[in-house]
């Protein structure tokens, strides 16, 4: 029991540090109109959009705080009566949907949200603005053998190159990463047998687990890892585009497609400007900017032009993670606890009871 309380205190202190991180400001600091955004989207991919927004609306200043997906979920609940943020953005679709389902979001409607496909919004309270592939990233010099085309060929390479692949595979720690848990649970739904075998191979070769995408990408780029598995395509595409040592893989067996989505908290202090920013994200200019500048994969197909770099050309079937009630099943507490424990045992993080 004493150990439990110590661990709990460590978690609280760690989360508190994440929540207290200083935001990055955009616009004139003397402006009285302030839009506070809490987001799990790396600033490098979002800064150009924020810069254009405050140029279009020079009387608004924006505070942008980058928060881990799981921390973001708990922070939104913790601060629900007096939230600091008026807009919350996450790639952990299931956690965002749960926030809406549990009453932590408010309704917003505009011409921009009305023209958004019904598949990309939920109850007029949750709105997707980008749709991106989930990929693998390989360091060509560090990876033994041919570059894998799919999960089966990755599994074969791991088995044939045990020494070269031990401690050289990186993926999310689903206990720390909300989006990591979502992607692992979707893998289990898409291909249960292949996923199970892959997990066992990861475990027997001492897979390295991480909270965040950029840390995995950095270690693949340095050669410490040979491959990163189940990464957000926008971040990987940016790095692979600028680094010849890296190759991005869209698995040909299936490529998961994930939505980044935004909600306005129930008691948001500035819902008007939050809606204004949401409309901007869904506008023609922002959607095209996401693609032409290689920032994100836009949600609207009409923003896609074949010659631009951010068009998903998956070599096989794609599996869009749908924004619906099915996502909540995986977040049932008992099922979530069981899934994480099975994941831990498969990766040999804990011993089987």
Secondary structure as GFF3:
##gff-version 3
##sequence-region A 1 353
A	DSSP	alpha_helix	2	19	.	.	.	ID=ss1
A	DSSP	beta_strand	24	26	.	.	.	ID=ss2
A	DSSP	beta_strand	33	39	.	.	.	ID=ss3
A	DSSP	alpha_helix	43	56	.	.	.	ID=ss4
A	DSSP	beta_strand	60	66	.	.	.	ID=ss5
A	DSSP	alpha_helix	69	78	.	.	.	ID=ss6
A	DSSP	beta_strand	87	90	.	.	.	ID=ss7
A	DSSP	alpha_helix	93	101	.	.	.	ID=ss8
A	DSSP	alpha_helix	111	114	.	.	.	ID=ss9
A	DSSP	three_ten_helix	118	120	.	.	.	ID=ss10
A	DSSP	beta_strand	121	122	.	.	.	ID=ss11
A	DSSP	beta_strand	126	139	.	.	.	ID=ss12
A	DSSP	alpha_helix	151	160	.	.	.	ID=ss13
A	DSSP	alpha_helix	162	165	.	.	.	ID=ss14
A	DSSP	beta_strand	169	172	.	.	.	ID=ss15
A	DSSP	alpha_helix	178	190	.	.	.	ID=ss16
A	DSSP	alpha_helix	192	204	.	.	.	ID=ss17
A	DSSP	beta_strand	208	210	.	.	.	ID=ss18
A	DSSP	alpha_helix	213	222	.	.	.	ID=ss19
A	DSSP	beta_strand	227	232	.	.	.	ID=ss20
A	DSSP	alpha_helix	233	242	.	.	.	ID=ss21
A	DSSP	beta_strand	246	249	.	.	.	ID=ss22
A	DSSP	beta_strand	255	263	.	.	.	ID=ss23
A	DSSP	alpha_helix	271	282	.	.	.	ID=ss24
A	DSSP	alpha_helix	284	292	.	.	.	ID=ss25
A	DSSP	three_ten_helix	301	303	.	.	.	ID=ss26
A	DSSP	beta_strand	318	320	.	.	.	ID=ss27
A	DSSP	alpha_helix	326	329	.	.	.	ID=ss28
A	DSSP	alpha_helix	333	346	.	.	.	ID=ss29
###
